[in-house]
Amino acid sequence: MPEQQRKMATRAVATAIAIYGTAHPLGGFAEPMVTDSYNLYGVPGLIEMPTAENAADGEFSGSFSRSGDQTRTALTFQFSPRLSGTFRYTKIPDYGGGTDYYDRNFDLRFQFLDETKYLPSVAVGFQDIVGTSLYSAEYLVATKSIGEQLRFTAGLGWGRLGSYGSIAEFGSRDFVVREEGGEFNVEQWFSGPVAPFGGVAWSPTDKLTFKAEYSSDAYEVETRRGLVDYDSPWNFGAEYRFNEGVSVSVASLYGSEIGAQVNFTLNPKRPLLGPGNETGPLPVRPRPSRSADPAAWGQEWTTDPADLAGLEGGIDKALANEGIKLRAISLEGTRADVRIENNRYYAEAQAIGRTARILTRALPPSVEILTVTPVRDGVPASQISFRRSDLERLENASSDAILSEAVFSEEMVGLPDGMEFVDPSYPETNWYLGTYLGFGLFDPDEPIRGDFGIRVGGSVTLMPGVVASGSVKYRLVGNTEEASAKQRSENVPVVRTDFREYARATDVFVDTLQLAYFGRPAPELYSRVTAGVLERMYTGVSTELMWKPLDGPLAIGGEVNYVVKRDYDGGFGLQDYDVVTGHASAYYDFANGYNVQLDAGRYLAGDYGGTLTLERRFDNGWRFGAYATMTEVSAEDFGDGSFDKGLYMQVPLGWATGQPSKSIHSFSISPFTSDGGQRVRVDDRLYERVRRYHKPDIEGSGGRFWR
C-alpha cells in the first residue's frame, strides 16, 4: 500500500475513533460486541491482529498455535463483559546461539465503546504489558458488523504493532528486548511509530469463518535473526468451529509461512455436562388453613417427649439423605432452630434452601419461624430465619424473593438455651485416601512440570472449633526436581527457590500435621490459631484475627506467624532459618462476584511490601484471580520477572460431573516465583472460611436456594 494511502487510512480510523469517543460517553453502554473467534495470539481477533470484540462474559479459553517455527500457548479470561486478560507463553527455537527462547507475557484489553447501528465497537489493548518487550504493543481498534455474516476491523498500533507501514511517530520508543521483564514501562505506552492495521471476517455459516487482514507487525526481531521470511503484510485464514467449545484454524502468514491453531473455550456459567442430574429437592408442604383444621395447629406436641423425639429423628434422617448433618435442634410451639453442617453442596444457599424445605414438611403447622444456622467444625458464622408462610407463598418465585424476606443475624459459639446437640459425641474423625496432582506451569525453559501421587490424611474434631488434621503424600511420578534453577541473590534469604531440593530428597513426606482452633471472641470477630507442620517447607505457629460484619462488603484482618524452615527429607527435622511474618489485610466484595484483597506486611525473606489480588467468583464455585506482590527486594535481586505475580483458578468438581460436590481443584500459574514476596501457606485462612456463610455470599449464590 503506498505511503499516501496508508496515511489516509490511518487518519480515517483515528477520526472515526475520536468522533465515536466524543459522541458516546462511557455511561451509555449497550451490550458489548461478542465473538468466539480467537487469533493466533489467543485473543479475540482476526489472524494475528486484534479486533474490538470480546468473548462472552466469564469465558475462559486455552489457545495452542504454531506460526512458522514459533509455538504459542495462551490463556484468556473475560474478567468482565468489557475487560479481559491474557497470559501467553511463546517458544522460539534457535533464537540465538542454538538455544530456544521462551517468552512469557500478559495482555489487557478493554472494550470501551459499543457498536451502534452506524458506528463500530471500539477497544484499547496492551500487549506484553510487563514482559521482556519482545511482543510489546498498544492499540486502538474498531470493529463494525455488516449484517450477520461480515465484520470489518480497522485499528492503529504502536510498538510491535507499529513496526510495518508506520505513518507517524509519537515521541521515541525503546525497542530493546530485555533479558528480564516484569516492569511497567508506562512512559513508552502509545509512543514511537504508529501504523494502521485492519481486516475482514466473513462467516457464511455458524461454523465456518474466512478471514483476511493487513498486518502492521513487521516481525523485525525474527527477520533480523533469520527466523522468519517476511514477504507480505497480508494474511489469510479460515476457522472451523466443531461446537461452542472447540475450534481450529489455519492461515497463510506474511507470504511465506503457514500457521495453525486449536482453541478450547469453557464458561463457568455453563455446566460442562448441561444442567446436571442431581436429585431434585423435596417440595414445600403447605399447611392446612387454621379454620379448616384447627386441631392440627395445636401445640400439645411440645410437651410430649415421644413426639419431639419423632420430629427430631425425622428431620435428622431427611437431612442426612441430602448430605446435610443435623448438629443441634430446638423445637418450640411456634419456632424451630436447627444447626446444620453441609457436606454436599458447594453453595451454602442450596443447603439452607433444602433444609428449609424439609422443615416445612416435618414440623407441625403451629411452627411459623424457621431458623437455620450453618456451622463448620462446630463454629457458626450466621443464622438465617424464615417465615414458613413466606416459604409456602414464594416457592415458585425467584430465590431473590425469599432471601429478601429472610432475616440474617449473628450466632456465637455455644448453644442457646433450649437447644440440644443431636449427636454430641466427640472426637469426630474423618479419613480420606486419594490422589494429588501438583502443577508448575510455564517456567523459563519448561512449559510444564508436575507431580502425581497418593495422599492419605484425615481430621479429628476434638470439640467445636478444635480440629487436628494432617496428611502424608507419596509421589508416584513427576519431574519437579528437573525444573530450571531459579536465580538467587546473596541479599535475599532462600525461602522458595530451593523447591527442587525438596523434590529430590524424598518421594514420601509429611505434607501437613497441625492443630487448629477457630473462635468467635466477640460479635463480628473471628479468630484462628494453627500450630504444627503448616506446609511442605515450613512448620510453626500461625495466628489470625478478622473483623467481618455479617452483611457488609468490607473485612479487615491481621495475621502473625512464626515459622521455621523444614528439612528437605519431609520429616520433622528443621533447618537453621526462622522468621516472624505478618500481614494486615483488607477485603472488599464489590458484589456480582468481583473481589479485591490488599495485604501489607512482612514476608518469608524478611522483606516488607504488599500484595494486590483481584478475583472473579461464580456461585457454582469457579474462581479466577490475578495477584501482584511488590516488596523492598529490588528487581535485580528478585531476578526474572522483577516482582512476584501470577494467576490462579479454582474448578469445582460438581461443575464437571453434574453431581453436587464440595470438592474443588485449584491451579496456579506463578512463572516468576522467587524468594521475594513469599508468604507461608496456611490452611483455612479466615476470610474464605467465613465469607461463604455471610449475607452477601448467600444472596450472591441465592439462585441455588430453591435448587
ROVEX-481984 format. One line per 5 residues: their letters; for each residue x, y, z of C-alpha. Coordinates in Angstrom, 2 decimals. Layout:
N
A = X/Y/Z ~ ...
This chain:
707
MPEQQ = 0.00/0.00/0.00 ~ 1.50/3.39/-0.97 ~ 2.53/5.75/1.81 ~ -0.17/8.31/0.99 ~ -2.89/5.66/1.14
RKMAT = -1.62/4.40/4.46 ~ -1.74/7.89/5.90 ~ -5.27/8.44/4.63 ~ -6.43/5.11/6.07 ~ -4.86/5.87/9.43
RAVAT = -6.39/9.34/9.60 ~ -9.79/7.88/8.77 ~ -9.53/5.33/11.58 ~ -8.27/7.91/14.08 ~ -11.03/10.35/13.12
AIAIY = -13.73/7.69/13.45 ~ -12.47/6.65/16.88 ~ -12.25/10.26/18.06 ~ -15.75/11.13/16.84 ~ -17.21/7.99/18.37
GTAHP = -15.48/8.61/21.68 ~ -16.78/12.17/21.81 ~ -20.32/11.30/20.81 ~ -20.73/8.22/23.02 ~ -19.61/8.65/26.63
LGGFA = -18.91/5.56/28.71 ~ -22.15/5.87/30.61 ~ -24.26/4.81/27.63 ~ -23.21/1.18/27.43 ~ -25.24/-1.34/25.48
EPMVT = -24.28/-4.99/25.26 ~ -20.61/-5.43/24.23 ~ -19.83/-6.97/20.84 ~ -19.16/-10.67/21.45 ~ -17.26/-13.29/19.47
DSYNL = -15.99/-16.83/19.90 ~ -13.18/-16.38/17.37 ~ -9.59/-16.05/18.61 ~ -6.44/-15.07/16.72 ~ -3.04/-16.77/16.82
YGVPG = -2.12/-14.73/19.90 ~ -5.06/-16.24/21.78 ~ -7.18/-13.08/21.99 ~ -10.42/-12.20/20.16 ~ -9.25/-11.17/16.73
LIEMP = -8.65/-11.90/13.08 ~ -5.49/-13.90/12.24 ~ -2.76/-12.10/14.18 ~ -4.38/-8.68/14.52 ~ -6.84/-7.90/17.35
TAENA = -10.43/-6.78/16.92 ~ -12.75/-4.74/19.15 ~ -14.79/-7.83/20.01 ~ -14.93/-9.57/23.37 ~ -15.59/-13.12/24.41
ADGEF = -18.76/-13.87/26.34 ~ -18.66/-12.70/29.94 ~ -16.80/-15.20/32.13 ~ -15.42/-17.21/29.22 ~ -12.05/-18.91/29.64
SGSFS = -10.07/-20.01/26.60 ~ -6.94/-22.05/26.01 ~ -5.26/-21.48/22.67 ~ -2.42/-23.52/21.16 ~ -0.93/-22.21/17.93
RSGDQ = 2.06/-22.61/15.66 ~ 3.25/-19.83/13.36 ~ 6.17/-20.99/11.27 ~ 8.51/-22.46/13.89 ~ 7.06/-20.46/16.78
TRTAL = 4.60/-22.05/19.18 ~ 2.29/-20.12/21.48 ~ 0.12/-21.15/24.39 ~ -2.35/-18.51/25.51 ~ -4.87/-18.47/28.35
TFQFS = -7.51/-15.74/28.17 ~ -10.22/-14.89/30.69 ~ -13.08/-12.48/30.10 ~ -12.95/-10.95/33.57 ~ -15.99/-8.73/32.97
PRLSG = -18.20/-8.00/29.96 ~ -15.59/-5.43/28.83 ~ -12.26/-6.33/30.44 ~ -10.15/-9.37/29.55 ~ -6.67/-10.57/30.40
TFRYT = -4.31/-12.98/28.65 ~ -1.25/-14.92/29.73 ~ 0.90/-16.10/26.83 ~ 3.86/-18.48/26.68 ~ 5.88/-18.49/23.45
KIPDY = 8.70/-20.75/22.31 ~ 11.03/-19.56/19.56 ~ 13.55/-22.25/18.50 ~ 17.15/-21.37/17.63 ~ 16.67/-17.82/18.85
GGGTD = 20.35/-17.28/19.43 ~ 23.44/-19.42/19.87 ~ 21.48/-22.55/19.01 ~ 19.24/-22.18/22.08 ~ 15.49/-21.92/22.30
YYDRN = 13.87/-18.79/23.67 ~ 10.84/-18.85/25.96 ~ 8.85/-15.69/26.48 ~ 6.04/-15.11/29.00 ~ 3.82/-12.08/28.80
FDLRF = 0.49/-10.63/29.85 ~ -2.13/-8.69/27.89 ~ -5.00/-6.46/28.97 ~ -7.79/-5.16/26.74 ~ -10.88/-3.07/27.39
QFLDE = -13.84/-2.59/25.08 ~ -14.98/0.90/26.00 ~ -17.48/1.79/23.26 ~ -20.31/-0.28/21.84 ~ -21.39/-0.87/18.31
TKYLP = -24.47/1.06/17.26 ~ -26.47/0.96/14.05 ~ -23.96/3.17/12.25 ~ -20.82/3.23/14.39 ~ -18.36/0.49/15.44
SVAVG = -17.34/-1.07/18.70 ~ -14.02/0.34/19.97 ~ -11.41/-1.23/22.27 ~ -7.98/-0.39/23.65 ~ -5.36/-3.06/24.26
FQDIV = -1.98/-3.53/25.91 ~ 0.13/-6.46/24.69 ~ 3.11/-7.84/26.66 ~ 2.40/-5.29/29.36 ~ 5.08/-6.42/31.84
GTSLY = 7.23/-8.77/29.79 ~ 10.56/-8.53/28.01 ~ 9.09/-6.18/25.36 ~ 9.60/-8.69/22.54 ~ 5.84/-8.57/21.88
SAEYL = 5.14/-5.21/23.50 ~ 2.40/-3.21/21.74 ~ -0.57/-0.97/22.32 ~ -3.53/-0.47/20.03 ~ -6.85/1.24/19.43
VATKS = -9.18/-0.84/17.29 ~ -12.71/-0.54/15.92 ~ -14.94/-3.33/14.60 ~ -18.26/-2.97/12.73 ~ -20.64/-5.71/11.66
IGEQL = -22.46/-5.54/8.34 ~ -25.40/-7.89/8.53 ~ -24.99/-11.24/10.24 ~ -22.00/-12.52/8.26 ~ -19.47/-9.68/7.82
RFTAG = -17.33/-7.85/10.36 ~ -14.79/-5.21/9.38 ~ -11.91/-4.13/11.62 ~ -9.52/-1.17/11.47 ~ -7.03/-0.02/14.06
LGWGR = -3.87/1.82/14.99 ~ -0.90/0.06/16.56 ~ 2.19/1.15/18.48 ~ 5.26/-0.84/19.45 ~ 5.34/-4.19/17.68
LGSYG = 2.04/-3.32/16.00 ~ 3.55/-0.10/14.71 ~ 6.58/-1.70/13.07 ~ 5.24/-2.05/9.50 ~ 3.87/0.81/7.42
SIAEF = 4.30/3.49/10.06 ~ 2.72/6.81/9.07 ~ 3.64/8.94/12.08 ~ 5.63/8.97/15.32 ~ 4.53/9.95/18.80
GSRDF = 7.84/10.59/20.54 ~ 10.55/7.95/20.88 ~ 10.34/4.31/21.95 ~ 12.91/1.84/23.22 ~ 12.67/-1.37/21.19
VVREE = 15.29/-3.26/23.22 ~ 14.28/-6.80/24.20 ~ 15.11/-7.15/27.89 ~ 16.58/-10.29/29.41 ~ 14.37/-9.86/32.47
GGEFN = 10.91/-8.40/32.10 ~ 8.44/-7.55/34.80 ~ 8.38/-3.77/34.78 ~ 5.58/-1.48/33.64 ~ 7.15/0.76/31.02
VEQWF = 4.34/3.28/31.19 ~ 6.41/6.03/29.61 ~ 6.56/4.01/26.39 ~ 2.86/3.30/26.03 ~ 1.40/4.75/22.82
SGPVA = 4.78/6.19/21.86 ~ 7.02/5.71/18.85 ~ 5.87/4.82/15.33 ~ 2.15/4.26/14.76 ~ 0.79/2.14/11.92
PFGGV = -2.64/1.09/10.66 ~ -3.94/-2.47/10.53 ~ -7.26/-3.97/9.59 ~ -9.18/-6.80/8.04 ~ -12.47/-8.56/7.48
AWSPT = -14.13/-11.73/8.75 ~ -16.86/-13.46/6.76 ~ -18.96/-16.22/8.32 ~ -21.10/-17.92/5.65 ~ -22.26/-20.44/8.29
DKLTF = -22.29/-20.65/12.07 ~ -19.30/-22.99/11.98 ~ -17.07/-21.55/9.25 ~ -15.31/-18.17/9.10 ~ -12.91/-16.84/6.47
KAEYS = -10.52/-14.04/7.40 ~ -8.19/-11.62/5.66 ~ -6.05/-8.96/7.32 ~ -3.45/-6.31/6.70 ~ -0.85/-6.65/9.46
SDAYE = 1.20/-3.85/10.99 ~ 3.70/-6.30/12.56 ~ 6.98/-6.42/10.59 ~ 8.49/-9.26/12.67 ~ 11.65/-7.18/12.88
VETRR = 13.46/-9.21/15.55 ~ 12.63/-12.55/13.95 ~ 13.58/-11.33/10.47 ~ 16.85/-9.91/11.73 ~ 17.72/-13.24/13.33
GLVDY = 16.78/-15.20/10.22 ~ 13.82/-16.89/11.89 ~ 11.12/-15.57/9.55 ~ 10.94/-14.84/5.82 ~ 8.71/-11.79/5.74
DSPWN = 7.35/-11.17/2.23 ~ 3.96/-9.53/2.72 ~ 1.79/-7.79/5.34 ~ -1.26/-9.71/4.11 ~ -2.50/-12.76/6.00
FGAEY = -5.38/-15.06/5.03 ~ -7.08/-17.75/7.07 ~ -10.08/-19.93/7.81 ~ -11.59/-21.10/11.09 ~ -13.92/-24.01/11.77
RFNEG = -15.92/-24.42/14.99 ~ -16.80/-28.01/15.86 ~ -19.04/-26.87/18.73 ~ -19.24/-23.98/21.15 ~ -16.11/-25.19/22.91
VSVSV = -13.64/-26.29/20.22 ~ -12.37/-24.61/17.04 ~ -9.42/-24.99/14.67 ~ -7.92/-22.54/12.20 ~ -5.24/-22.40/9.51
ASLYG = -3.65/-19.34/7.93 ~ -1.18/-18.13/5.34 ~ 1.19/-15.73/7.10 ~ 3.31/-12.87/5.72 ~ 3.51/-14.55/2.32
SEIGA = 5.87/-17.32/3.37 ~ 4.61/-19.35/6.35 ~ 1.66/-21.45/7.43 ~ 0.02/-21.08/10.82 ~ -2.39/-23.38/12.63
QVNFT = -4.31/-23.18/15.87 ~ -6.66/-25.14/18.09 ~ -8.75/-23.29/20.63 ~ -10.77/-24.57/23.58 ~ -13.29/-22.47/25.48
LNPKR = -15.44/-23.01/28.52 ~ -17.69/-20.80/30.55 ~ -18.27/-21.29/34.29 ~ -21.86/-20.19/33.73 ~ -22.45/-23.24/31.53
PLLGP = -22.04/-26.62/33.30 ~ -19.79/-28.96/31.38 ~ -22.47/-31.67/31.17 ~ -25.52/-29.46/30.99 ~ -27.92/-28.88/33.89
GNETG = -26.64/-31.93/35.76 ~ -28.56/-34.84/37.21 ~ -28.61/-34.11/40.92 ~ -31.70/-35.21/42.80 ~ -34.39/-32.56/42.91
PLPVR = -35.36/-31.07/46.27 ~ -38.44/-32.08/48.20 ~ -41.32/-29.66/47.61 ~ -42.53/-27.29/50.29 ~ -45.56/-28.79/52.04
PRPSR = -48.34/-26.22/52.52 ~ -50.16/-26.28/55.84 ~ -53.91/-26.64/56.06 ~ -55.65/-23.41/56.94 ~ -56.33/-22.84/60.63
SADPA = -60.06/-22.66/60.00 ~ -60.12/-25.90/58.00 ~ -58.18/-27.96/60.59 ~ -57.83/-26.09/63.88 ~ -56.72/-29.22/65.73
AWGQE = -53.63/-29.56/63.53 ~ -52.47/-26.14/64.73 ~ -52.38/-27.17/68.35 ~ -49.15/-27.16/70.33 ~ -49.69/-30.20/72.54
WTTDP = -46.80/-31.93/70.77 ~ -44.32/-29.64/72.56 ~ -44.98/-31.42/75.87 ~ -44.80/-34.98/74.52 ~ -41.21/-36.37/74.57
ADLAG = -42.15/-39.09/72.08 ~ -43.50/-36.54/69.60 ~ -40.39/-34.40/69.97 ~ -38.09/-37.37/69.51 ~ -40.02/-38.45/66.42
LEGGI = -39.81/-34.99/64.88 ~ -36.08/-34.71/65.57 ~ -35.42/-38.17/64.17 ~ -37.41/-37.48/61.02 ~ -35.61/-34.19/60.38
DKALA = -32.23/-35.81/61.05 ~ -32.91/-38.63/58.57 ~ -34.30/-36.35/55.86 ~ -31.31/-34.01/56.11 ~ -28.89/-36.94/56.01
NEGIK = -30.43/-38.02/52.70 ~ -29.45/-34.57/51.37 ~ -25.86/-34.83/52.60 ~ -26.55/-32.44/55.47 ~ -25.65/-33.23/59.09
LRAIS = -28.06/-32.08/61.80 ~ -25.86/-30.83/64.62 ~ -28.34/-29.32/67.08 ~ -32.05/-28.57/67.28 ~ -34.57/-26.63/69.35
LEGTR = -38.34/-27.05/68.86 ~ -40.98/-24.76/70.36 ~ -44.63/-24.21/69.64 ~ -44.17/-21.52/67.01 ~ -40.50/-21.73/66.09
ADVRI = -37.76/-24.20/65.23 ~ -33.99/-23.65/65.29 ~ -31.53/-26.06/63.68 ~ -27.77/-26.09/63.30 ~ -26.56/-27.90/60.20
ENNRY = -23.26/-28.84/58.60 ~ -23.34/-29.02/54.81 ~ -21.26/-31.89/53.43 ~ -22.55/-31.99/49.85 ~ -23.36/-28.66/48.19
YAEAQ = -20.75/-26.09/47.28 ~ -23.23/-23.21/47.65 ~ -24.40/-22.82/51.23 ~ -27.60/-21.25/49.89 ~ -28.54/-24.60/48.36
AIGRT = -28.04/-26.47/51.64 ~ -30.02/-23.82/53.53 ~ -32.83/-23.98/50.97 ~ -33.11/-27.76/51.15 ~ -33.11/-27.61/54.94
ARILT = -35.94/-25.07/54.91 ~ -37.99/-27.28/52.57 ~ -37.54/-30.29/54.86 ~ -38.61/-28.30/57.91 ~ -41.88/-27.31/56.19
RALPP = -42.60/-30.99/55.61 ~ -41.61/-32.31/59.02 ~ -42.91/-29.76/61.51 ~ -46.45/-29.29/62.84 ~ -48.44/-26.36/61.37
SVEIL = -48.06/-24.22/64.51 ~ -44.35/-23.67/63.78 ~ -44.04/-20.42/61.81 ~ -40.45/-19.20/62.35 ~ -37.71/-21.46/60.93
TVTPV = -34.10/-20.59/61.76 ~ -31.19/-22.33/60.06 ~ -27.64/-21.90/61.35 ~ -24.87/-23.36/59.16 ~ -21.75/-24.37/61.08
RDGVP = -18.28/-25.58/60.16 ~ -16.30/-27.66/62.64 ~ -18.98/-26.73/65.15 ~ -18.44/-22.97/64.75 ~ -21.38/-20.87/63.44
ASQIS = -20.92/-17.76/61.34 ~ -24.52/-16.66/60.77 ~ -28.12/-17.68/61.15 ~ -30.96/-17.20/58.68 ~ -34.60/-17.02/59.76
FRRSD = -37.64/-17.51/57.51 ~ -41.35/-17.23/57.96 ~ -42.87/-20.52/56.98 ~ -45.73/-18.67/55.32 ~ -43.18/-16.89/53.08
LERLE = -41.70/-20.23/52.04 ~ -45.16/-21.52/51.17 ~ -46.07/-18.36/49.28 ~ -42.80/-17.91/47.36 ~ -41.80/-21.48/46.49
NASSD = -42.37/-20.84/42.79 ~ -40.93/-17.32/42.85 ~ -37.27/-16.43/42.40 ~ -34.70/-17.20/45.06 ~ -34.13/-13.47/45.42
AILSE = -37.72/-13.08/46.56 ~ -37.45/-15.47/49.50 ~ -33.99/-14.27/50.53 ~ -35.25/-10.69/50.60 ~ -37.76/-11.81/53.24
AVFSE = -35.16/-13.72/55.28 ~ -33.59/-12.24/58.41 ~ -29.81/-12.65/58.79 ~ -28.23/-12.41/62.23 ~ -25.06/-13.45/64.03
EMVGL = -24.68/-16.56/66.11 ~ -21.93/-17.16/68.64 ~ -20.16/-20.35/69.68 ~ -22.08/-22.38/72.22 ~ -25.73/-23.42/72.24
PDGME = -28.59/-21.06/73.13 ~ -30.89/-22.04/75.98 ~ -33.22/-24.84/74.94 ~ -31.07/-26.12/72.07 ~ -29.50/-29.56/72.32
FVDPS = -26.85/-31.39/70.35 ~ -28.29/-34.20/68.27 ~ -25.06/-36.21/68.48 ~ -22.69/-34.59/70.95 ~ -20.06/-37.34/70.77
YPETN = -16.51/-36.06/70.35 ~ -13.97/-36.62/68.99 ~ -15.35/-36.91/65.44 ~ -12.98/-38.49/62.94 ~ -12.79/-38.29/59.16
WYLGT = -10.24/-40.07/56.97 ~ -9.54/-39.98/53.27 ~ -7.36/-41.70/50.69 ~ -6.96/-40.12/47.29 ~ -4.61/-38.80/44.68
YLGFG = -2.93/-35.44/44.28 ~ -1.68/-33.60/41.24 ~ 0.73/-30.68/41.56 ~ 1.46/-28.45/38.58 ~ 4.17/-25.96/37.77
LFDPD = 3.41/-24.22/34.51 ~ 5.45/-22.11/32.12 ~ 8.87/-21.97/33.73 ~ 11.54/-20.07/31.78 ~ 12.55/-23.21/29.89
EPIRG = 9.97/-25.80/30.95 ~ 6.37/-25.42/29.74 ~ 5.01/-27.88/32.28 ~ 6.26/-29.74/35.30 ~ 4.38/-31.60/37.96
DFGIR = 3.99/-34.47/40.37 ~ 1.30/-37.11/40.72 ~ 0.85/-39.37/43.69 ~ -1.20/-40.70/46.58 ~ -2.37/-38.63/49.51
VGGSV = -3.69/-40.08/52.76 ~ -4.92/-37.91/55.57 ~ -7.66/-37.08/57.97 ~ -9.02/-34.78/60.61 ~ -10.25/-35.16/64.16
TLMPG = -12.68/-32.60/65.60 ~ -11.87/-32.76/69.30 ~ -14.61/-30.30/70.28 ~ -16.43/-27.49/68.47 ~ -13.77/-25.28/66.92
VVASG = -10.77/-27.51/67.72 ~ -9.50/-29.63/64.83 ~ -6.40/-31.78/64.45 ~ -5.52/-32.67/60.87 ~ -2.70/-33.97/58.74
SVKYR = -1.72/-35.64/55.51 ~ 1.12/-37.64/54.01 ~ 1.97/-37.69/50.31 ~ 3.67/-40.37/48.26 ~ 4.86/-39.21/44.87
LVGNT = 4.48/-41.84/42.15 ~ 5.74/-39.89/39.13 ~ 6.92/-36.36/38.50 ~ 9.59/-34.05/37.22 ~ 9.58/-31.15/39.67
EEASA = 13.21/-31.81/40.56 ~ 14.12/-31.25/36.90 ~ 12.76/-27.71/36.83 ~ 15.19/-24.97/35.92 ~ 17.13/-23.45/38.79
KQRSE = 15.73/-20.16/40.00 ~ 18.01/-17.17/40.24 ~ 19.13/-16.45/43.80 ~ 20.63/-13.36/45.34 ~ 23.04/-13.23/48.26
NVPVV = 20.98/-10.29/49.52 ~ 17.80/-12.36/49.92 ~ 17.40/-15.49/52.10 ~ 16.47/-18.65/50.23 ~ 12.84/-19.27/51.16
RTDFR = 11.24/-20.74/48.00 ~ 13.82/-21.16/45.23 ~ 15.10/-24.42/46.73 ~ 11.88/-26.27/45.90 ~ 13.92/-28.64/43.71
EYARA = 15.90/-29.79/46.74 ~ 12.66/-30.76/48.48 ~ 11.53/-32.72/45.42 ~ 14.87/-34.51/45.07 ~ 15.18/-35.53/48.71
TDVFV = 12.25/-37.93/49.03 ~ 9.08/-39.24/47.44 ~ 7.30/-39.74/50.78 ~ 6.79/-36.77/53.07 ~ 4.57/-35.29/55.74
DTLQL = 2.64/-32.57/53.98 ~ 0.76/-31.14/56.98 ~ 0.26/-32.08/60.64 ~ -1.40/-29.41/62.71 ~ -3.81/-28.43/65.44
AYFGR = -6.19/-25.54/64.76 ~ -8.55/-23.57/66.97 ~ -11.32/-21.43/65.46 ~ -13.11/-19.00/67.73 ~ -15.58/-16.12/67.98
PAPEL = -14.07/-13.76/70.58 ~ -16.77/-11.12/70.05 ~ -19.56/-10.19/67.64 ~ -18.20/-9.64/64.11 ~ -14.81/-11.02/65.20
YSRVT = -13.30/-14.34/64.13 ~ -10.04/-15.91/65.30 ~ -7.73/-18.75/64.31 ~ -4.63/-20.31/65.85 ~ -2.83/-23.04/63.89
AGVLE = 0.28/-24.85/65.12 ~ 2.37/-27.65/63.65 ~ 3.59/-28.62/60.20 ~ 1.90/-25.91/58.15 ~ 3.15/-26.84/54.67
RMYTG = 5.87/-28.73/52.79 ~ 8.56/-26.16/53.56 ~ 7.59/-24.63/56.92 ~ 6.45/-25.55/60.40 ~ 5.42/-23.14/63.14
VSTEL = 2.53/-21.18/64.62 ~ 0.05/-19.02/62.72 ~ -2.44/-16.67/64.39 ~ -5.18/-14.63/62.77 ~ -7.94/-12.23/63.80
MWKPL = -10.57/-10.86/61.41 ~ -13.39/-8.36/61.68 ~ -16.23/-9.01/59.25 ~ -19.78/-7.72/59.62 ~ -22.49/-10.16/58.65
DGPLA = -23.98/-8.03/55.87 ~ -21.12/-5.71/54.90 ~ -18.77/-5.83/51.92 ~ -15.62/-4.96/53.91 ~ -13.49/-7.22/56.10
IGGEV = -10.23/-6.39/57.86 ~ -7.83/-8.92/59.28 ~ -4.40/-9.37/60.77 ~ -2.08/-12.38/60.78 ~ 1.16/-13.06/62.66
NYVVK = 3.26/-16.19/62.07 ~ 6.42/-17.63/63.50 ~ 7.81/-20.31/61.19 ~ 10.93/-22.45/60.87 ~ 12.12/-23.98/57.63
RDYDG = 11.76/-27.76/57.40 ~ 14.45/-30.21/56.36 ~ 14.33/-31.42/52.78 ~ 13.60/-35.04/53.76 ~ 9.94/-34.35/54.59
GFGLQ = 10.11/-35.46/58.22 ~ 10.14/-33.37/61.36 ~ 13.70/-32.05/61.19 ~ 14.33/-28.31/60.89 ~ 16.83/-26.09/59.14
DYDVV = 18.61/-23.11/60.60 ~ 16.19/-20.47/59.34 ~ 13.29/-18.97/61.24 ~ 11.33/-15.79/60.69 ~ 8.37/-13.83/62.02
TGHAS = 5.96/-12.80/59.29 ~ 2.69/-10.95/59.42 ~ 0.19/-9.01/57.37 ~ -2.68/-6.61/57.73 ~ -5.33/-7.43/55.16
AYYDF = -8.38/-5.68/53.74 ~ -11.03/-7.50/51.70 ~ -13.79/-5.86/49.72 ~ -16.70/-7.54/47.94 ~ -17.92/-5.40/45.05
ANGYN = -20.90/-7.74/44.53 ~ -21.62/-9.60/41.29 ~ -18.66/-11.85/42.07 ~ -15.87/-9.24/42.00 ~ -13.50/-9.08/44.96
VQLDA = -10.30/-7.26/45.81 ~ -7.80/-8.06/48.56 ~ -4.89/-5.95/49.76 ~ -2.22/-7.39/52.07 ~ 0.63/-5.39/53.56
GRYLA = 3.34/-6.67/55.86 ~ 6.42/-8.85/56.24 ~ 7.14/-11.84/54.01 ~ 9.21/-15.00/54.45 ~ 12.51/-13.43/53.41
GDYGG = 12.02/-10.66/55.96 ~ 11.09/-8.24/53.19 ~ 8.30/-5.71/53.64 ~ 5.74/-4.90/50.98 ~ 2.23/-5.56/49.76
TLTLE = 0.11/-7.83/47.58 ~ -2.90/-6.82/45.48 ~ -5.31/-9.56/44.41 ~ -8.26/-9.18/42.03 ~ -10.75/-12.02/41.76
RRFDN = -13.92/-13.05/39.97 ~ -16.13/-15.63/41.69 ~ -19.06/-17.60/40.35 ~ -21.83/-19.02/42.51 ~ -21.04/-22.60/41.45
GWRFG = -17.51/-22.42/42.91 ~ -15.44/-21.24/39.94 ~ -12.85/-18.60/40.79 ~ -10.34/-16.73/38.64 ~ -7.79/-14.38/40.15
AYATM = -4.64/-12.41/39.49 ~ -2.17/-11.07/42.03 ~ 0.97/-8.96/42.15 ~ 3.40/-8.53/45.05 ~ 5.85/-5.66/45.38
TEVSA = 8.37/-5.61/48.23 ~ 11.64/-3.91/49.07 ~ 13.51/-6.67/47.22 ~ 14.93/-4.96/44.14 ~ 14.17/-6.13/40.61
EDFGD = 17.82/-7.13/40.26 ~ 17.78/-9.26/43.42 ~ 14.40/-10.76/42.54 ~ 15.57/-11.92/39.11 ~ 13.41/-12.91/36.16
GSFDK = 10.09/-11.11/36.30 ~ 11.29/-8.31/38.63 ~ 8.45/-8.96/41.13 ~ 6.12/-11.81/42.06 ~ 2.88/-12.11/40.13
GLYMQ = 0.61/-14.82/38.88 ~ -2.80/-16.20/38.07 ~ -4.93/-18.84/39.73 ~ -8.19/-20.63/39.17 ~ -10.46/-22.88/41.19
VPLGW = -12.59/-25.51/39.46 ~ -15.48/-27.17/41.32 ~ -15.83/-30.89/40.77 ~ -19.61/-30.59/40.63 ~ -19.41/-28.33/37.57
ATGQP = -17.54/-31.04/35.67 ~ -19.52/-34.08/36.82 ~ -23.05/-32.71/37.10 ~ -23.26/-34.09/40.64 ~ -23.32/-31.90/43.77
SKSIH = -19.94/-31.77/45.48 ~ -17.91/-29.51/47.75 ~ -14.66/-30.75/46.20 ~ -12.57/-28.24/44.29 ~ -9.34/-28.36/42.34
SFSIS = -7.02/-25.37/42.30 ~ -4.43/-24.44/39.71 ~ -1.97/-21.57/39.66 ~ 0.42/-20.03/37.19 ~ 3.30/-18.40/39.04
PFTSD = 6.12/-18.41/36.49 ~ 8.10/-15.68/38.25 ~ 8.30/-17.15/41.76 ~ 11.48/-16.13/43.53 ~ 12.44/-15.56/47.17
GGQRV = 10.97/-12.08/47.45 ~ 7.32/-11.52/48.31 ~ 6.59/-15.08/49.50 ~ 4.06/-15.99/52.21 ~ 3.72/-19.13/54.29
RVDDR = 0.87/-21.37/53.15 ~ -1.74/-21.91/55.85 ~ -4.92/-23.97/55.61 ~ -8.28/-22.38/56.39 ~ -7.44/-18.71/56.47
LYERV = -10.45/-16.92/57.89 ~ -11.83/-14.87/55.03 ~ -12.55/-17.81/52.73 ~ -13.78/-19.83/55.68 ~ -16.24/-17.21/56.91
RRYHK = -17.50/-15.27/53.89 ~ -19.46/-18.18/52.41 ~ -21.84/-18.10/55.38 ~ -22.48/-14.36/55.33 ~ -25.31/-12.45/53.72
PDIEG = -23.54/-11.09/50.59 ~ -22.29/-14.51/49.53 ~ -25.53/-16.36/50.31 ~ -27.52/-13.74/48.42 ~ -24.96/-13.81/45.61
SGGRF = -25.49/-17.54/45.18 ~ -29.17/-17.24/46.02 ~ -30.19/-18.65/42.67 ~ -29.36/-22.03/44.19 ~ -31.66/-21.63/47.19
WR = -34.60/-23.38/45.54 ~ -32.42/-25.96/43.70
